[in-house]
Amino acid sequence: VAEAHDSLQKALKDHSKSVRCIAAEALGKYGDQQDVENAVDTLISLSDQKKEGVYVAMLALNGLDKLGSEKVARVQDQIAKLPLKNNQLDRRLQSYVPRLIERLQEQHKVD
């Protein structure tokens, strides 16, 4: 990641939301504290399924999950406010995001 650091930072502003999610996950896992903060901010901003769509939200929420409790702690309140339902989705897809949000809330509790 060190060799690709500048490219990953640039990718956080890419037009593709998927590219931003992947870059944020890499920087969040392997970057310095500032990279982690930027990564978490990027991922939480892409986690609303009503604004960003279910696939982007799933990618962003999975990215947050992979970063771990310590890194995700500061956005727990924002995670709790994410919409759980999107009735415009095919019924099959409606449970994916709520399960990820529930996992983030349960697995990454900060006591």
C-alpha positions in Angstrom: 0.0 0.0 0.0 2.9 2.3 0.7 3.9 2.3 -3.0 0.3 3.0 -4.0 -0.5 5.5 -1.3 -0.8 8.5 -3.6 -2.9 6.6 -6.1 -5.2 5.4 -3.3 -5.7 8.9 -2.0 -6.5 10.1 -5.5 -8.9 7.2 -5.8 -10.9 8.5 -2.8 -12.2 11.2 -5.2 -12.8 8.9 -8.2 -16.1 9.3 -10.0 -16.8 5.6 -9.4 -18.3 5.0 -6.0 -17.0 1.4 -6.0 -13.4 2.6 -6.6 -13.8 5.0 -3.7 -15.0 2.2 -1.4 -12.1 -0.1 -2.4 -9.5 2.7 -2.0 -11.0 3.7 1.4 -10.9 0.1 2.6 -7.2 -0.3 1.7 -6.2 3.1 3.2 -8.2 2.3 6.3 -6.5 -1.0 6.8 -3.0 0.0 6.0 -2.7 3.8 6.2 -1.8 6.2 8.9 -4.3 7.9 11.3 -5.2 10.6 8.8 -5.8 7.9 6.1 -8.0 6.0 8.5 -10.1 9.0 9.2 -10.5 9.9 5.5 -11.3 6.2 4.8 -14.0 6.0 7.4 -15.5 9.3 6.3 -15.6 8.1 2.7 -17.2 4.7 3.7 -19.8 6.2 6.0 -20.7 8.8 3.3 -21.4 5.9 0.9 -23.3 3.7 3.3 -26.9 5.1 2.8 -28.7 2.7 0.5 -31.4 5.2 -0.3 -28.9 7.8 -1.6 -26.1 5.5 -3.0 -27.9 2.3 -3.9 -27.8 -1.1 -2.3 -24.7 -2.3 -4.0 -22.5 0.7 -3.1 -24.0 0.7 0.5 -23.1 -3.0 0.9 -19.6 -2.4 -0.4 -19.1 0.6 2.0 -20.6 -1.2 5.0 -18.5 -4.3 4.4 -15.5 -2.0 4.2 -16.3 -0.5 7.5 -16.7 -4.0 9.0 -13.3 -5.0 7.8 -11.6 -2.0 9.4 -12.6 -3.2 12.9 -14.1 -1.7 16.0 -11.5 0.8 17.0 -11.5 2.5 13.6 -15.3 2.4 13.3 -16.2 3.6 16.8 -16.5 7.3 16.0 -19.2 6.7 13.4 -21.4 4.3 15.4 -24.0 7.1 15.8 -24.1 7.6 12.0 -24.4 3.9 11.4 -27.3 3.8 13.8 -29.1 6.5 11.7 -28.7 4.7 8.4 -32.0 3.7 6.8 -32.8 0.1 7.2 -35.4 -0.1 4.5 -35.6 0.8 0.9 -39.0 -0.4 -0.4 -38.0 0.5 -3.9 -35.6 -2.5 -4.0 -36.5 -5.9 -5.1 -37.7 -7.8 -2.0 -34.7 -10.2 -2.2 -32.3 -7.3 -1.8 -34.1 -5.6 1.1 -32.5 -7.6 3.9 -28.8 -7.2 2.9 -28.1 -3.7 4.2 -30.0 -4.1 7.5 -28.0 -7.3 8.2 -24.7 -5.4 7.6 -25.8 -2.5 9.8 -26.9 -4.9 12.6 -23.5 -6.7 12.3 -21.6 -3.4 12.6 -23.6 -2.4 15.6 -23.2 -5.8 17.4 -19.6 -6.7 16.4 -18.1 -3.3 16.8 -19.7 -2.0 20.1 -17.5 0.3 22.1 -18.0 -0.1 25.8 
